[in-house]
């Protein structure tokens, strides 16, 4: 039961970080959005969730692009662009 409770907390934390990131991005507070999107990306990577990893990498690419940090944007865009990668195994 502890594992289920812990997993639910992880999902809740991920969702809260995602909401904070979206709100910050909409308000053009890109440094804050990056902070929260990075938390989301780390969580997705730990969970080995490829689609979530791609999603959050794409959001980071958007934020870095808006901040004119093209090298970082390109890095995260490449990570998000692994759409051709198999989702299982």
C-alpha positions as CSV (number, residue, x, y, z in Angstrom):
1,X,0.0,0.0,0.0
2,X,2.9,2.3,0.6
3,X,4.1,1.8,-3.0
4,X,0.7,2.8,-4.4
5,X,0.5,5.8,-2.1
6,X,4.0,6.8,-3.2
7,X,3.2,6.4,-6.9
8,X,0.0,8.6,-6.4
9,X,2.1,11.3,-4.7
10,X,4.5,11.2,-7.6
11,X,1.7,11.7,-10.1
12,X,0.2,14.5,-8.0
13,X,3.7,16.2,-7.8
14,X,4.2,15.8,-11.5
15,X,0.8,17.3,-12.3
16,X,1.4,20.2,-9.9
17,X,4.8,20.9,-11.5
18,X,3.2,20.7,-14.9
19,X,0.4,23.2,-14.0
20,X,3.0,25.6,-12.5
21,X,5.1,25.3,-15.7
22,X,2.1,26.0,-18.0
23,X,1.0,29.0,-15.9
24,X,4.6,30.4,-15.9
25,X,5.0,29.9,-19.7
26,X,1.6,31.6,-20.4
27,X,2.8,34.5,-18.3
28,X,6.1,34.6,-20.2
29,X,8.0,33.8,-17.1
30,X,10.2,31.3,-19.0
31,X,12.9,30.9,-16.4
32,X,10.3,29.7,-13.9
33,X,8.6,27.6,-16.6
34,X,12.0,25.9,-17.3
35,X,12.5,25.1,-13.6
36,X,9.1,23.3,-13.4
37,X,9.4,21.6,-16.8
38,X,12.8,20.3,-15.9
39,X,11.2,18.7,-12.7
40,X,8.6,17.2,-14.9
41,X,11.2,15.9,-17.4
42,X,13.3,14.3,-14.6
43,X,10.2,12.6,-13.2
44,X,9.2,11.3,-16.7
45,X,12.7,10.0,-17.2
46,X,12.7,8.2,-13.8
47,X,9.4,6.6,-14.7
48,X,10.8,5.6,-18.1
49,X,7.8,7.2,-19.8
50,X,9.0,8.0,-23.3
51,X,6.0,10.0,-24.4
52,X,6.0,12.2,-21.3
53,X,9.8,12.6,-21.7
54,X,9.2,13.8,-25.3
55,X,6.3,16.1,-24.3
56,X,8.3,17.8,-21.5
57,X,11.4,18.1,-23.7
58,X,9.3,19.8,-26.4
59,X,7.9,22.2,-23.8
60,X,11.5,23.0,-22.6
61,X,12.5,23.5,-26.3
62,X,9.7,26.0,-26.7
63,X,10.7,27.9,-23.5
64,X,14.4,28.0,-24.4
65,X,13.5,29.2,-27.9
66,X,11.4,32.0,-26.5
67,X,14.4,33.0,-24.3
68,X,16.6,33.0,-27.5
69,X,18.8,30.2,-26.1
70,X,18.8,28.4,-29.4
71,X,21.5,25.8,-28.5
72,X,19.5,24.6,-25.5
73,X,16.3,24.7,-27.5
74,X,17.9,22.5,-30.2
75,X,19.1,20.0,-27.6
76,X,15.6,19.6,-26.1
77,X,14.0,19.7,-29.5
78,X,16.2,16.7,-30.5
79,X,15.2,14.9,-27.3
80,X,11.5,15.5,-28.1
81,X,12.0,14.5,-31.7
82,X,12.7,10.9,-30.8
83,X,9.1,10.1,-32.1
84,X,10.5,7.4,-34.3
85,X,11.9,5.5,-31.4
86,X,9.9,2.5,-30.3
87,X,7.7,3.1,-27.3
88,X,8.2,-0.4,-25.9
89,X,11.5,-2.3,-25.5
